[in-house]
Amino acid sequence: MAQQEGAERAPRGQDHLTTTTEQGRFCVARCACGWRGPARRARSQARTDAEAHTAGL
């Protein structure tokens, strides 16, 4: 399960927009609300973390 940091909800009027970023050999999913998933070796798993975050709202 993804680790959460920061606020869980986006600021008023802002959608939960998730992205993935490369950090060396790892990929991390992040959201505009401040949530950050764990570092993953597989991009597909980072995308799954992001989908789980937005689905859980």
PDBQT receptor file of N, H, CA, C and O in Angstrom, charges set to zero:
ATOM      1  N   MET A   1       0.843  -1.184   0.000  1.00  0.00    +0.000 N 
ATOM      2  CA  MET A   1       0.000   0.000   0.000  1.00  0.00    +0.000 C 
ATOM      3  C   MET A   1       0.886   1.245   0.000  1.00  0.00    +0.000 C 
ATOM      4  O   MET A   1       1.957   1.243   0.608  1.00  0.00    +0.000 OA
ATOM      5  N   ALA A   2       0.460   2.276  -0.658  1.00  0.00    +0.000 N 
ATOM      6  H   ALA A   2      -0.410   2.278  -1.151  1.00  0.00    +0.000 HD
ATOM      7  CA  ALA A   2       1.263   3.485  -0.797  1.00  0.00    +0.000 C 
ATOM      8  C   ALA A   2       1.338   4.268   0.505  1.00  0.00    +0.000 C 
ATOM      9  O   ALA A   2       0.361   4.347   1.250  1.00  0.00    +0.000 OA
ATOM     10  N   GLN A   3       2.481   4.835   0.768  1.00  0.00    +0.000 N 
ATOM     11  H   GLN A   3       3.274   4.771   0.163  1.00  0.00    +0.000 HD
ATOM     12  CA  GLN A   3       2.680   5.687   1.928  1.00  0.00    +0.000 C 
ATOM     13  C   GLN A   3       2.162   7.075   1.582  1.00  0.00    +0.000 C 
ATOM     14  O   GLN A   3       2.263   7.508   0.434  1.00  0.00    +0.000 OA
ATOM     15  N   GLN A   4       1.614   7.768   2.558  1.00  0.00    +0.000 N 
ATOM     16  H   GLN A   4       1.532   7.416   3.490  1.00  0.00    +0.000 HD
ATOM     17  CA  GLN A   4       1.097   9.100   2.307  1.00  0.00    +0.000 C 
ATOM     18  C   GLN A   4       1.887  10.115   3.101  1.00  0.00    +0.000 C 
ATOM     19  O   GLN A   4       2.234   9.879   4.258  1.00  0.00    +0.000 OA
ATOM     20  N   GLU A   5       2.169  11.240   2.482  1.00  0.00    +0.000 N 
ATOM     21  H   GLU A   5       1.887  11.432   1.542  1.00  0.00    +0.000 HD
ATOM     22  CA  GLU A   5       2.829  12.356   3.142  1.00  0.00    +0.000 C 
ATOM     23  C   GLU A   5       2.003  13.594   2.862  1.00  0.00    +0.000 C 
ATOM     24  O   GLU A   5       1.486  13.759   1.756  1.00  0.00    +0.000 OA
ATOM     25  N   GLY A   6       1.875  14.449   3.829  1.00  0.00    +0.000 N 
ATOM     26  H   GLY A   6       2.294  14.315   4.727  1.00  0.00    +0.000 HD
ATOM     27  CA  GLY A   6       1.172  15.704   3.624  1.00  0.00    +0.000 C 
ATOM     28  C   GLY A   6      -0.335  15.526   3.643  1.00  0.00    +0.000 C 
ATOM     29  O   GLY A   6      -0.849  14.501   4.093  1.00  0.00    +0.000 OA
ATOM     30  N   ALA A   7      -1.030  16.532   3.151  1.00  0.00    +0.000 N 
ATOM     31  H   ALA A   7      -0.613  17.364   2.786  1.00  0.00    +0.000 HD
ATOM     32  CA  ALA A   7      -2.489  16.539   3.159  1.00  0.00    +0.000 C 
ATOM     33  C   ALA A   7      -3.053  15.494   2.219  1.00  0.00    +0.000 C 
ATOM     34  O   ALA A   7      -2.448  15.165   1.198  1.00  0.00    +0.000 OA
ATOM     35  N   GLU A   8      -4.211  14.981   2.572  1.00  0.00    +0.000 N 
ATOM     36  H   GLU A   8      -4.702  15.248   3.402  1.00  0.00    +0.000 HD
ATOM     37  CA  GLU A   8      -4.857  13.972   1.742  1.00  0.00    +0.000 C 
ATOM     38  C   GLU A   8      -5.795  14.603   0.724  1.00  0.00    +0.000 C 
ATOM     39  O   GLU A   8      -6.061  14.005  -0.319  1.00  0.00    +0.000 OA
ATOM     40  N   ARG A   9      -6.287  15.766   0.999  1.00  0.00    +0.000 N 
ATOM     41  H   ARG A   9      -6.071  16.251   1.846  1.00  0.00    +0.000 HD
ATOM     42  CA  ARG A   9      -7.236  16.416   0.105  1.00  0.00    +0.000 C 
ATOM     43  C   ARG A   9      -6.583  17.570  -0.647  1.00  0.00    +0.000 C 
ATOM     44  O   ARG A   9      -5.718  18.271  -0.122  1.00  0.00    +0.000 OA
ATOM     45  N   ALA A  10      -7.022  17.744  -1.891  1.00  0.00    +0.000 N 
ATOM     46  H   ALA A  10      -7.725  17.174  -2.317  1.00  0.00    +0.000 HD
ATOM     47  CA  ALA A  10      -6.510  18.854  -2.706  1.00  0.00    +0.000 C 
ATOM     48  C   ALA A  10      -7.119  20.162  -2.206  1.00  0.00    +0.000 C 
ATOM     49  O   ALA A  10      -8.227  20.168  -1.669  1.00  0.00    +0.000 OA
ATOM     50  N   PRO A  11      -6.402  21.259  -2.380  1.00  0.00    +0.000 N 
ATOM     51  CA  PRO A  11      -6.976  22.560  -2.026  1.00  0.00    +0.000 C 
ATOM     52  C   PRO A  11      -8.270  22.800  -2.794  1.00  0.00    +0.000 C 
ATOM     53  O   PRO A  11      -8.459  22.261  -3.885  1.00  0.00    +0.000 OA
ATOM     54  N   ARG A  12      -9.152  23.602  -2.229  1.00  0.00    +0.000 N 
ATOM     55  H   ARG A  12      -8.998  24.040  -1.343  1.00  0.00    +0.000 HD
ATOM     56  CA  ARG A  12     -10.455  23.879  -2.848  1.00  0.00    +0.000 C 
ATOM     57  C   ARG A  12     -10.282  24.321  -4.296  1.00  0.00    +0.000 C 
ATOM     58  O   ARG A  12      -9.474  25.200  -4.596  1.00  0.00    +0.000 OA
ATOM     59  N   GLY A  13     -11.041  23.711  -5.178  1.00  0.00    +0.000 N 
ATOM     60  H   GLY A  13     -11.698  22.998  -4.934  1.00  0.00    +0.000 HD
ATOM     61  CA  GLY A  13     -11.001  24.052  -6.592  1.00  0.00    +0.000 C 
ATOM     62  C   GLY A  13      -9.886  23.359  -7.373  1.00  0.00    +0.000 C 
ATOM     63  O   GLY A  13      -9.724  23.602  -8.569  1.00  0.00    +0.000 OA
ATOM     64  N   GLN A  14      -9.122  22.504  -6.708  1.00  0.00    +0.000 N 
ATOM     65  H   GLN A  14      -9.254  22.308  -5.736  1.00  0.00    +0.000 HD
ATOM     66  CA  GLN A  14      -8.013  21.815  -7.390  1.00  0.00    +0.000 C 
ATOM     67  C   GLN A  14      -8.300  20.320  -7.444  1.00  0.00    +0.000 C 
ATOM     68  O   GLN A  14      -8.675  19.718  -6.438  1.00  0.00    +0.000 OA
ATOM     69  N   ASP A  15      -8.126  19.732  -8.598  1.00  0.00    +0.000 N 
ATOM     70  H   ASP A  15      -7.821  20.221  -9.415  1.00  0.00    +0.000 HD
ATOM     71  CA  ASP A  15      -8.334  18.300  -8.753  1.00  0.00    +0.000 C 
ATOM     72  C   ASP A  15      -7.101  17.537  -8.289  1.00  0.00    +0.000 C 
ATOM     73  O   ASP A  15      -6.017  18.100  -8.141  1.00  0.00    +0.000 OA
ATOM     74  N   HIS A  16      -7.295  16.254  -8.066  1.00  0.00    +0.000 N 
ATOM     75  H   HIS A  16      -8.176  15.796  -8.186  1.00  0.00    +0.000 HD
ATOM     76  CA  HIS A  16      -6.165  15.383  -7.765  1.00  0.00    +0.000 C 
ATOM     77  C   HIS A  16      -5.519  15.013  -9.096  1.00  0.00    +0.000 C 
ATOM     78  O   HIS A  16      -6.036  14.176  -9.836  1.00  0.00    +0.000 OA
ATOM     79  N   LEU A  17      -4.409  15.630  -9.387  1.00  0.00    +0.000 N 
ATOM     80  H   LEU A  17      -3.989  16.310  -8.786  1.00  0.00    +0.000 HD
ATOM     81  CA  LEU A  17      -3.678  15.384 -10.626  1.00  0.00    +0.000 C 
ATOM     82  C   LEU A  17      -2.420  14.612 -10.275  1.00  0.00    +0.000 C 
ATOM     83  O   LEU A  17      -1.532  15.138  -9.604  1.00  0.00    +0.000 OA
ATOM     84  N   THR A  18      -2.340  13.375 -10.723  1.00  0.00    +0.000 N 
ATOM     85  H   THR A  18      -3.062  12.948 -11.268  1.00  0.00    +0.000 HD
ATOM     86  CA  THR A  18      -1.182  12.545 -10.399  1.00  0.00    +0.000 C 
ATOM     87  C   THR A  18      -0.200  12.507 -11.556  1.00  0.00    +0.000 C 
ATOM     88  O   THR A  18      -0.584  12.579 -12.724  1.00  0.00    +0.000 OA
ATOM     89  N   THR A  19       1.075  12.391 -11.208  1.00  0.00    +0.000 N 
ATOM     90  H   THR A  19       1.387  12.332 -10.260  1.00  0.00    +0.000 HD
ATOM     91  CA  THR A  19       2.146  12.262 -12.185  1.00  0.00    +0.000 C 
ATOM     92  C   THR A  19       3.140  11.235 -11.657  1.00  0.00    +0.000 C 
ATOM     93  O   THR A  19       3.130  10.892 -10.475  1.00  0.00    +0.000 OA
ATOM     94  N   THR A  20       3.986  10.757 -12.540  1.00  0.00    +0.000 N 
ATOM     95  H   THR A  20       3.994  11.036 -13.500  1.00  0.00    +0.000 HD
ATOM     96  CA  THR A  20       5.089   9.908 -12.111  1.00  0.00    +0.000 C 
ATOM     97  C   THR A  20       6.387  10.589 -12.529  1.00  0.00    +0.000 C 
ATOM     98  O   THR A  20       6.467  11.195 -13.597  1.00  0.00    +0.000 OA
ATOM     99  N   THR A  21       7.398  10.481 -11.675  1.00  0.00    +0.000 N 
ATOM    100  H   THR A  21       7.332   9.989 -10.807  1.00  0.00    +0.000 HD
ATOM    101  CA  THR A  21       8.695  11.071 -11.972  1.00  0.00    +0.000 C 
ATOM    102  C   THR A  21       9.789  10.043 -11.745  1.00  0.00    +0.000 C 
ATOM    103  O   THR A  21       9.695   9.190 -10.863  1.00  0.00    +0.000 OA
ATOM    104  N   GLU A  22      10.815  10.144 -12.552  1.00  0.00    +0.000 N 
ATOM    105  H   GLU A  22      10.891  10.838 -13.268  1.00  0.00    +0.000 HD
ATOM    106  CA  GLU A  22      11.967   9.244 -12.441  1.00  0.00    +0.000 C 
ATOM    107  C   GLU A  22      12.949   9.814 -11.421  1.00  0.00    +0.000 C 
ATOM    108  O   GLU A  22      13.233  11.011 -11.410  1.00  0.00    +0.000 OA
ATOM    109  N   GLN A  23      13.455   8.940 -10.576  1.00  0.00    +0.000 N 
ATOM    110  H   GLN A  23      13.224   7.967 -10.586  1.00  0.00    +0.000 HD
ATOM    111  CA  GLN A  23      14.504   9.310  -9.622  1.00  0.00    +0.000 C 
ATOM    112  C   GLN A  23      15.560   8.213  -9.683  1.00  0.00    +0.000 C 
ATOM    113  O   GLN A  23      15.513   7.243  -8.927  1.00  0.00    +0.000 OA
ATOM    114  N   GLY A  24      16.500   8.382 -10.585  1.00  0.00    +0.000 N 
ATOM    115  H   GLY A  24      16.539   9.170 -11.200  1.00  0.00    +0.000 HD
ATOM    116  CA  GLY A  24      17.508   7.341 -10.798  1.00  0.00    +0.000 C 
ATOM    117  C   GLY A  24      16.860   6.095 -11.363  1.00  0.00    +0.000 C 
ATOM    118  O   GLY A  24      16.218   6.151 -12.412  1.00  0.00    +0.000 OA
ATOM    119  N   ARG A  25      17.017   4.970 -10.682  1.00  0.00    +0.000 N 
ATOM    120  H   ARG A  25      17.538   4.925  -9.830  1.00  0.00    +0.000 HD
ATOM    121  CA  ARG A  25      16.418   3.705 -11.141  1.00  0.00    +0.000 C 
ATOM    122  C   ARG A  25      14.988   3.529 -10.669  1.00  0.00    +0.000 C 
ATOM    123  O   ARG A  25      14.361   2.509 -10.956  1.00  0.00    +0.000 OA
ATOM    124  N   PHE A  26      14.470   4.502  -9.955  1.00  0.00    +0.000 N 
ATOM    125  H   PHE A  26      14.979   5.331  -9.722  1.00  0.00    +0.000 HD
ATOM    126  CA  PHE A  26      13.145   4.378  -9.368  1.00  0.00    +0.000 C 
ATOM    127  C   PHE A  26      12.161   5.359  -9.994  1.00  0.00    +0.000 C 
ATOM    128  O   PHE A  26      12.553   6.348 -10.613  1.00  0.00    +0.000 OA
ATOM    129  N   CYS A  27      10.878   5.064  -9.818  1.00  0.00    +0.000 N 
ATOM    130  H   CYS A  27      10.560   4.261  -9.315  1.00  0.00    +0.000 HD
ATOM    131  CA  CYS A  27       9.797   5.904 -10.297  1.00  0.00    +0.000 C 
ATOM    132  C   CYS A  27       8.882   6.177  -9.097  1.00  0.00    +0.000 C 
ATOM    133  O   CYS A  27       8.585   5.271  -8.319  1.00  0.00    +0.000 OA
ATOM    134  N   VAL A  28       8.440   7.426  -8.954  1.00  0.00    +0.000 N 
ATOM    135  H   VAL A  28       8.681   8.162  -9.587  1.00  0.00    +0.000 HD
ATOM    136  CA  VAL A  28       7.603   7.813  -7.825  1.00  0.00    +0.000 C 
ATOM    137  C   VAL A  28       6.335   8.467  -8.351  1.00  0.00    +0.000 C 
ATOM    138  O   VAL A  28       6.391   9.302  -9.254  1.00  0.00    +0.000 OA
ATOM    139  N   ALA A  29       5.188   8.090  -7.787  1.00  0.00    +0.000 N 
ATOM    140  H   ALA A  29       5.142   7.412  -7.054  1.00  0.00    +0.000 HD
ATOM    141  CA  ALA A  29       3.917   8.731  -8.125  1.00  0.00    +0.000 C 
ATOM    142  C   ALA A  29       3.687   9.873  -7.141  1.00  0.00    +0.000 C 
ATOM    143  O   ALA A  29       3.944   9.736  -5.944  1.00  0.00    +0.000 OA
ATOM    144  N   ARG A  30       3.200  11.004  -7.658  1.00  0.00    +0.000 N 
ATOM    145  H   ARG A  30       2.992  11.115  -8.629  1.00  0.00    +0.000 HD
ATOM    146  CA  ARG A  30       2.909  12.166  -6.817  1.00  0.00    +0.000 C 
ATOM    147  C   ARG A  30       1.563  12.754  -7.234  1.00  0.00    +0.000 C 
ATOM    148  O   ARG A  30       1.102  12.569  -8.360  1.00  0.00    +0.000 OA
ATOM    149  N   CYS A  31       0.948  13.469  -6.289  1.00  0.00    +0.000 N 
ATOM    150  H   CYS A  31       1.323  13.619  -5.374  1.00  0.00    +0.000 HD
ATOM    151  CA  CYS A  31      -0.343  14.107  -6.554  1.00  0.00    +0.000 C 
ATOM    152  C   CYS A  31      -0.256  15.584  -6.200  1.00  0.00    +0.000 C 
ATOM    153  O   CYS A  31       0.550  15.984  -5.360  1.00  0.00    +0.000 OA
ATOM    154  N   ALA A  32      -1.083  16.381  -6.840  1.00  0.00    +0.000 N 
ATOM    155  H   ALA A  32      -1.737  16.056  -7.523  1.00  0.00    +0.000 HD
ATOM    156  CA  ALA A  32      -1.125  17.815  -6.576  1.00  0.00    +0.000 C 
ATOM    157  C   ALA A  32      -1.523  18.121  -5.135  1.00  0.00    +0.000 C 
ATOM    158  O   ALA A  32      -1.246  19.217  -4.649  1.00  0.00    +0.000 OA
ATOM    159  N   CYS A  33      -2.162  17.185  -4.442  1.00  0.00    +0.000 N 
ATOM    160  H   CYS A  33      -2.387  16.294  -4.838  1.00  0.00    +0.000 HD
ATOM    161  CA  CYS A  33      -2.594  17.409  -3.060  1.00  0.00    +0.000 C 
ATOM    162  C   CYS A  33      -1.445  17.255  -2.061  1.00  0.00    +0.000 C 
ATOM    163  O   CYS A  33      -1.608  17.568  -0.881  1.00  0.00    +0.000 OA
ATOM    164  N   GLY A  34      -0.286  16.777  -2.522  1.00  0.00    +0.000 N 
ATOM    165  H   GLY A  34      -0.154  16.524  -3.480  1.00  0.00    +0.000 HD
ATOM    166  CA  GLY A  34       0.853  16.592  -1.628  1.00  0.00    +0.000 C 
ATOM    167  C   GLY A  34       1.171  15.136  -1.352  1.00  0.00    +0.000 C 
ATOM    168  O   GLY A  34       2.220  14.835  -0.782  1.00  0.00    +0.000 OA
ATOM    169  N   TRP A  35       0.292  14.226  -1.744  1.00  0.00    +0.000 N 
ATOM    170  H   TRP A  35      -0.559  14.471  -2.207  1.00  0.00    +0.000 HD
ATOM    171  CA  TRP A  35       0.533  12.795  -1.552  1.00  0.00    +0.000 C 
ATOM    172  C   TRP A  35       1.714  12.344  -2.397  1.00  0.00    +0.000 C 
ATOM    173  O   TRP A  35       1.920  12.829  -3.510  1.00  0.00    +0.000 OA
ATOM    174  N   ARG A  36       2.484  11.411  -1.855  1.00  0.00    +0.000 N 
ATOM    175  H   ARG A  36       2.316  11.017  -0.952  1.00  0.00    +0.000 HD
ATOM    176  CA  ARG A  36       3.626  10.839  -2.586  1.00  0.00    +0.000 C 
ATOM    177  C   ARG A  36       3.661   9.349  -2.311  1.00  0.00    +0.000 C 
ATOM    178  O   ARG A  36       3.618   8.924  -1.156  1.00  0.00    +0.000 OA
ATOM    179  N   GLY A  37       3.740   8.553  -3.367  1.00  0.00    +0.000 N 
ATOM    180  H   GLY A  37       3.776   8.898  -4.305  1.00  0.00    +0.000 HD
ATOM    181  CA  GLY A  37       3.828   7.105  -3.220  1.00  0.00    +0.000 C 
ATOM    182  C   GLY A  37       5.263   6.666  -2.987  1.00  0.00    +0.000 C 
ATOM    183  O   GLY A  37       6.187   7.474  -3.081  1.00  0.00    +0.000 OA
ATOM    184  N   PRO A  38       5.451   5.398  -2.686  1.00  0.00    +0.000 N 
ATOM    185  CA  PRO A  38       6.802   4.881  -2.479  1.00  0.00    +0.000 C 
ATOM    186  C   PRO A  38       7.575   4.779  -3.793  1.00  0.00    +0.000 C 
ATOM    187  O   PRO A  38       6.981   4.697  -4.868  1.00  0.00    +0.000 OA
ATOM    188  N   ALA A  39       8.889   4.784  -3.697  1.00  0.00    +0.000 N 
ATOM    189  H   ALA A  39       9.372   4.850  -2.824  1.00  0.00    +0.000 HD
ATOM    190  CA  ALA A  39       9.730   4.616  -4.880  1.00  0.00    +0.000 C 
ATOM    191  C   ALA A  39       9.591   3.183  -5.385  1.00  0.00    +0.000 C 
ATOM    192  O   ALA A  39       9.688   2.230  -4.612  1.00  0.00    +0.000 OA
ATOM    193  N   ARG A  40       9.366   3.043  -6.674  1.00  0.00    +0.000 N 
ATOM    194  H   ARG A  40       9.287   3.817  -7.303  1.00  0.00    +0.000 HD
ATOM    195  CA  ARG A  40       9.172   1.724  -7.286  1.00  0.00    +0.000 C 
ATOM    196  C   ARG A  40      10.163   1.547  -8.421  1.00  0.00    +0.000 C 
ATOM    197  O   ARG A  40      10.521   2.514  -9.094  1.00  0.00    +0.000 OA
ATOM    198  N   ARG A  41      10.608   0.318  -8.636  1.00  0.00    +0.000 N 
ATOM    199  H   ARG A  41      10.317  -0.467  -8.090  1.00  0.00    +0.000 HD
ATOM    200  CA  ARG A  41      11.471   0.038  -9.780  1.00  0.00    +0.000 C 
ATOM    201  C   ARG A  41      10.653  -0.047 -11.066  1.00  0.00    +0.000 C 
ATOM    202  O   ARG A  41      11.163   0.253 -12.145  1.00  0.00    +0.000 OA
ATOM    203  N   ALA A  42       9.402  -0.448 -10.961  1.00  0.00    +0.000 N 
ATOM    204  H   ALA A  42       8.987  -0.691 -10.084  1.00  0.00    +0.000 HD
ATOM    205  CA  ALA A  42       8.536  -0.595 -12.134  1.00  0.00    +0.000 C 
ATOM    206  C   ALA A  42       7.626   0.631 -12.283  1.00  0.00    +0.000 C 
ATOM    207  O   ALA A  42       6.891   0.983 -11.360  1.00  0.00    +0.000 OA
ATOM    208  N   ARG A  43       7.684   1.271 -13.444  1.00  0.00    +0.000 N 
ATOM    209  H   ARG A  43       8.282   0.985 -14.194  1.00  0.00    +0.000 HD
ATOM    210  CA  ARG A  43       6.804   2.415 -13.698  1.00  0.00    +0.000 C 
ATOM    211  C   ARG A  43       5.343   2.016 -13.572  1.00  0.00    +0.000 C 
ATOM    212  O   ARG A  43       4.522   2.786 -13.072  1.00  0.00    +0.000 OA
ATOM    213  N   SER A  44       5.020   0.810 -14.028  1.00  0.00    +0.000 N 
ATOM    214  H   SER A  44       5.687   0.185 -14.434  1.00  0.00    +0.000 HD
ATOM    215  CA  SER A  44       3.630   0.359 -13.973  1.00  0.00    +0.000 C 
ATOM    216  C   SER A  44       3.122   0.305 -12.536  1.00  0.00    +0.000 C 
ATOM    217  O   SER A  44       1.953   0.604 -12.291  1.00  0.00    +0.000 OA
ATOM    218  N   GLN A  45       3.962  -0.066 -11.591  1.00  0.00    +0.000 N 
ATOM    219  H   GLN A  45       4.911  -0.309 -11.790  1.00  0.00    +0.000 HD
ATOM    220  CA  GLN A  45       3.547  -0.123 -10.193  1.00  0.00    +0.000 C 
ATOM    221  C   GLN A  45       3.345   1.283  -9.627  1.00  0.00    +0.000 C 
ATOM    222  O   GLN A  45       2.432   1.505  -8.831  1.00  0.00    +0.000 OA
ATOM    223  N   ALA A  46       4.182   2.225 -10.029  1.00  0.00    +0.000 N 
ATOM    224  H   ALA A  46       4.923   2.046 -10.676  1.00  0.00    +0.000 HD
ATOM    225  CA  ALA A  46       4.001   3.620  -9.601  1.00  0.00    +0.000 C 
ATOM    226  C   ALA A  46       2.683   4.165 -10.137  1.00  0.00    +0.000 C 
ATOM    227  O   ALA A  46       1.977   4.886  -9.432  1.00  0.00    +0.000 OA
ATOM    228  N   ARG A  47       2.346   3.825 -11.383  1.00  0.00    +0.000 N 
ATOM    229  H   ARG A  47       2.919   3.239 -11.956  1.00  0.00    +0.000 HD
ATOM    230  CA  ARG A  47       1.055   4.256 -11.938  1.00  0.00    +0.000 C 
ATOM    231  C   ARG A  47      -0.102   3.615 -11.192  1.00  0.00    +0.000 C 
ATOM    232  O   ARG A  47      -1.129   4.257 -10.972  1.00  0.00    +0.000 OA
ATOM    233  N   THR A  48       0.052   2.357 -10.803  1.00  0.00    +0.000 N 
ATOM    234  H   THR A  48       0.886   1.836 -10.982  1.00  0.00    +0.000 HD
ATOM    235  CA  THR A  48      -0.989   1.671 -10.012  1.00  0.00    +0.000 C 
ATOM    236  C   THR A  48      -1.161   2.345  -8.663  1.00  0.00    +0.000 C 
ATOM    237  O   THR A  48      -2.288   2.484  -8.189  1.00  0.00    +0.000 OA
ATOM    238  N   ASP A  49      -0.068   2.769  -8.031  1.00  0.00    +0.000 N 
ATOM    239  H   ASP A  49       0.848   2.655  -8.417  1.00  0.00    +0.000 HD
ATOM    240  CA  ASP A  49      -0.153   3.505  -6.763  1.00  0.00    +0.000 C 
ATOM    241  C   ASP A  49      -0.957   4.782  -6.942  1.00  0.00    +0.000 C 
ATOM    242  O   ASP A  49      -1.799   5.112  -6.106  1.00  0.00    +0.000 OA
ATOM    243  N   ALA A  50      -0.700   5.508  -8.039  1.00  0.00    +0.000 N 
ATOM    244  H   ALA A  50      -0.017   5.240  -8.718  1.00  0.00    +0.000 HD
ATOM    245  CA  ALA A  50      -1.423   6.761  -8.306  1.00  0.00    +0.000 C 
ATOM    246  C   ALA A  50      -2.913   6.498  -8.524  1.00  0.00    +0.000 C 
ATOM    247  O   ALA A  50      -3.758   7.241  -8.025  1.00  0.00    +0.000 OA
ATOM    248  N   GLU A  51      -3.228   5.451  -9.262  1.00  0.00    +0.000 N 
ATOM    249  H   GLU A  51      -2.542   4.847  -9.667  1.00  0.00    +0.000 HD
ATOM    250  CA  GLU A  51      -4.630   5.101  -9.501  1.00  0.00    +0.000 C 
ATOM    251  C   GLU A  51      -5.327   4.737  -8.192  1.00  0.00    +0.000 C 
ATOM    252  O   GLU A  51      -6.475   5.125  -7.971  1.00  0.00    +0.000 OA
ATOM    253  N   ALA A  52      -4.642   3.998  -7.328  1.00  0.00    +0.000 N 
ATOM    254  H   ALA A  52      -3.710   3.683  -7.508  1.00  0.00    +0.000 HD
ATOM    255  CA  ALA A  52      -5.211   3.618  -6.029  1.00  0.00    +0.000 C 
ATOM    256  C   ALA A  52      -5.461   4.854  -5.167  1.00  0.00    +0.000 C 
ATOM    257  O   ALA A  52      -6.454   4.924  -4.443  1.00  0.00    +0.000 OA
ATOM    258  N   HIS A  53      -4.560   5.819  -5.250  1.00  0.00    +0.000 N 
ATOM    259  H   HIS A  53      -3.753   5.762  -5.838  1.00  0.00    +0.000 HD
ATOM    260  CA  HIS A  53      -4.735   7.066  -4.478  1.00  0.00    +0.000 C 
ATOM    261  C   HIS A  53      -5.992   7.805  -4.913  1.00  0.00    +0.000 C 
ATOM    262  O   HIS A  53      -6.800   8.203  -4.074  1.00  0.00    +0.000 OA
ATOM    263  N   THR A  54      -6.163   7.990  -6.213  1.00  0.00    +0.000 N 
ATOM    264  H   THR A  54      -5.506   7.666  -6.895  1.00  0.00    +0.000 HD
ATOM    265  CA  THR A  54      -7.331   8.737  -6.695  1.00  0.00    +0.000 C 
ATOM    266  C   THR A  54      -8.626   7.945  -6.525  1.00  0.00    +0.000 C 
ATOM    267  O   THR A  54      -9.687   8.539  -6.333  1.00  0.00    +0.000 OA
ATOM    268  N   ALA A  55      -8.557   6.625  -6.591  1.00  0.00    +0.000 N 
ATOM    269  H   ALA A  55      -7.695   6.142  -6.747  1.00  0.00    +0.000 HD
ATOM    270  CA  ALA A  55      -9.754   5.802  -6.421  1.00  0.00    +0.000 C 
ATOM    271  C   ALA A  55     -10.208   5.778  -4.962  1.00  0.00    +0.000 C 
ATOM    272  O   ALA A  55     -11.391   5.582  -4.683  1.00  0.00    +0.000 OA
ATOM    273  N   GLY A  56      -9.275   5.975  -4.037  1.00  0.00    +0.000 N 
ATOM    274  H   GLY A  56      -8.314   6.134  -4.264  1.00  0.00    +0.000 HD
ATOM    275  CA  GLY A  56      -9.605   5.918  -2.619  1.00  0.00    +0.000 C 
ATOM    276  C   GLY A  56     -10.213   7.203  -2.074  1.00  0.00    +0.000 C 
ATOM    277  O   GLY A  56     -10.469   7.296  -0.873  1.00  0.00    +0.000 OA
ATOM    278  N   LEU A  57     -10.450   8.188  -2.921  1.00  0.00    +0.000 N 
ATOM    279  H   LEU A  57     -10.243   8.113  -3.896  1.00  0.00    +0.000 HD
ATOM    280  CA  LEU A  57     -10.977   9.475  -2.442  1.00  0.00    +0.000 C 
ATOM    281  C   LEU A  57     -12.463   9.524  -2.439  1.00  0.00    +0.000 C 
ATOM    282  O   LEU A  57     -13.047  10.540  -2.063  1.00  0.00    +0.000 OA
TER     283      LEU A  57
